[in-house]
Amino acid sequence: MERLLITGGAGFVGSNLAISLADRHPDWEILALDNLYRRGSELNLPRLEQAGVEFVRGDVREPGDLLAQAEITALIECSAEPSVMSGVDGDTGYLVHTNLTGAYNCLELARRDGAFVVFLSTSRVYPVAPQVELALEEAPTRFELAAEQTIPGVSPAGISEQFPLEGPRTLYGATKLAAELLIEEYRAGLGVPAVIDRCGVIAGPWQMGKVDQGVFTHWMLAHHFRRPLSYIGFGGEGKQVRDLLHVDDLVDLVERQLLDRDAWDGRTVNVGGGRECSLSLAETTEICRRLTGNQVAIGSVSETRAGDVPVYLSDCAKLFGLDEWRPRRSAEQVLADIHEWITTDEDRIAEALNIDAPAGGRE
Ligand SMILES: NC(=O)c1ccc[n+]([C@@H]2O[C@H](COP(=O)([O-])OP(=O)(O)OC[C@H]3O[C@@H](n4cnc5c(N)ncnc54)[C@H](O)[C@@H]3O)[C@@H](O)[C@H]2O)c1
């Protein structure tokens, strides 16, 4: 029988995985471990309970919190300080100990039990400077990656796993890449089977979006509650682009990986919506306006923040060559689902995320 531990299980990705997998596999025992560090993650506790997922309050930085669990068959590592801005103020300890020591502690538990590990990594493992220098074309509402590039592993379809890894990538990206390297060693030398999913932006309901993490939810929240926004960096016109993957599409992939672990063991793949499912901020604004009926003031800051990149699209050709999984939900669908979630639970969300009542009252 499957006994699955999801670390960061009260977070956005972790809770959606736990609840969907519990629904699809009633015979699986699923535990969600989380220290509730992320503001709003406590909103997921009643959902977990209702789905029959056992919640364990624990901290991945503490080996004892993990090793106290009875034997598991699989572990999905979703705990993190996932902000690209984290550590820039010099306070690096929480980030490094959660993302790297935490991953190490998860690997030790997986080694104890011979459990299969699914590691939620990030496109942020790719270094920043070469991405800032990519050749771009400027379309009316977005930047596009040009066909001619001087760096390997990049094309109009996005960035592939061939993209060079030399150079700084933000502390967040560095902790995730360092964890990937640890996983490689635990696989090769210590018998821990594992797959690494390098995800672009994941989005959908129950993401406690904020300006530095969960940008699509942040944008929709601002429109719903009529709070001002800013296009920051790259000329301040909102032409920067990200691909986005509906969290339910990610659930579909991770389920396939859990069900066929021999096929996935040892793989590192980019996972994302790709060019097909991508949006610029300016395009996101249009959809948010349409869905909410609200127009908010959007300022412009032309100066680019350290660590930011103008375009990120996941080139998933490697993944598509391995499996028939494909993203099925469109970018518009992702935003519509986020909007519906906010609309149905607005008071609790506003309170949990400390969002003020909208200026001038709600429409
Ligand atoms: N959301 C995205 O766009 C995205 C993109 C790429 C990769 N990822 C990765 O996916 C994973 C999940 O991200 P998310 O978007 O769900 O973030 P999230 O912040 O919603 O979830 C992370 C959870 O980890 C918990 N946590 C933090 N520190 C902890 C600790 N020391 N011990 C135990 N729990 C702790 C938080 O309370 C939170 O509930 C992360 O590993 C992240 O790096 C996310």
The ligand as a MOL file (V3000), in Angstrom:
LIG
                    3D

  0  0  0     0  0            999 V3000
M  V30 BEGIN CTAB
M  V30 COUNTS 44 48 0 0 0
M  V30 BEGIN ATOM
M  V30 1 N 4.4630 27.9170 -7.2530 0
M  V30 2 C 5.3420 27.9860 -8.2160 0
M  V30 3 O 5.1690 28.7450 -9.1730 0
M  V30 4 C 6.5730 27.0990 -8.1900 0
M  V30 5 C 7.3870 27.0840 -9.3240 0
M  V30 6 C 8.5070 26.2740 -9.3280 0
M  V30 7 C 8.7940 25.4800 -8.2410 0
M  V30 8 N 8.0100 25.5140 -7.1430 0 CHG=1
M  V30 9 C 8.3560 24.6630 -6.0140 0
M  V30 10 O 7.2090 23.9450 -5.6220 0
M  V30 11 C 7.2440 23.7420 -4.2220 0
M  V30 12 C 5.9460 24.2220 -3.6080 0
M  V30 13 O 5.8170 25.6200 -3.8050 0
M  V30 14 P 4.4640 26.3650 -3.5030 0
M  V30 15 O 4.1900 27.2750 -4.6140 0
M  V30 16 O 3.4580 25.3840 -3.0880 0 CHG=-1
M  V30 17 O 4.9100 27.2530 -2.2660 0
M  V30 18 P 4.1140 27.5040 -0.8850 0
M  V30 19 O 4.8540 28.5710 -0.1710 0
M  V30 20 O 2.6660 27.6840 -1.1500 0
M  V30 21 O 4.2880 26.1140 -0.1350 0
M  V30 22 C 5.4330 25.7790 0.5850 0
M  V30 23 C 4.9850 25.2370 1.9300 0
M  V30 24 O 6.1560 24.8830 2.6650 0
M  V30 25 C 5.9230 25.2430 4.0040 0
M  V30 26 N 7.2190 25.4100 4.6660 0
M  V30 27 C 8.0800 26.4640 4.5860 0
M  V30 28 N 9.1370 26.2510 5.3710 0
M  V30 29 C 8.9610 25.0230 5.9400 0
M  V30 30 C 9.7320 24.2560 6.8540 0
M  V30 31 N 10.9150 24.6920 7.3140 0
M  V30 32 N 9.2350 23.0580 7.2390 0
M  V30 33 C 8.0330 22.6010 6.7830 0
M  V30 34 N 7.2650 23.2990 5.9230 0
M  V30 35 C 7.7390 24.4910 5.4990 0
M  V30 36 C 5.1290 26.5370 3.9490 0
M  V30 37 O 4.4110 26.7730 5.1390 0
M  V30 38 C 4.2060 26.2580 2.7590 0
M  V30 39 O 2.9760 25.7330 3.1990 0
M  V30 40 C 8.4660 24.4690 -3.6910 0
M  V30 41 O 9.4970 23.5300 -3.5200 0
M  V30 42 C 8.8180 25.4280 -4.7880 0
M  V30 43 O 10.2000 25.6620 -4.8010 0
M  V30 44 C 6.8930 26.3120 -7.0950 0
M  V30 END ATOM
M  V30 BEGIN BOND
M  V30 1 1 1 2
M  V30 2 2 2 3
M  V30 3 1 2 4
M  V30 4 1 4 5
M  V30 5 2 4 44
M  V30 6 2 5 6
M  V30 7 1 6 7
M  V30 8 2 7 8
M  V30 9 1 8 9
M  V30 10 1 8 44
M  V30 11 1 9 10
M  V30 12 1 9 42
M  V30 13 1 10 11
M  V30 14 1 11 12
M  V30 15 1 11 40
M  V30 16 1 12 13
M  V30 17 1 13 14
M  V30 18 2 14 15
M  V30 19 1 14 16
M  V30 20 1 14 17
M  V30 21 1 17 18
M  V30 22 2 18 19
M  V30 23 1 18 20
M  V30 24 1 18 21
M  V30 25 1 21 22
M  V30 26 1 22 23
M  V30 27 1 23 24
M  V30 28 1 23 38
M  V30 29 1 24 25
M  V30 30 1 25 26
M  V30 31 1 25 36
M  V30 32 1 26 27
M  V30 33 1 26 35
M  V30 34 2 27 28
M  V30 35 1 28 29
M  V30 36 1 29 30
M  V30 37 2 29 35
M  V30 38 1 30 31
M  V30 39 2 30 32
M  V30 40 1 32 33
M  V30 41 2 33 34
M  V30 42 1 34 35
M  V30 43 1 36 37
M  V30 44 1 36 38
M  V30 45 1 38 39
M  V30 46 1 40 41
M  V30 47 1 40 42
M  V30 48 1 42 43
M  V30 END BOND
M  V30 END CTAB
M  END
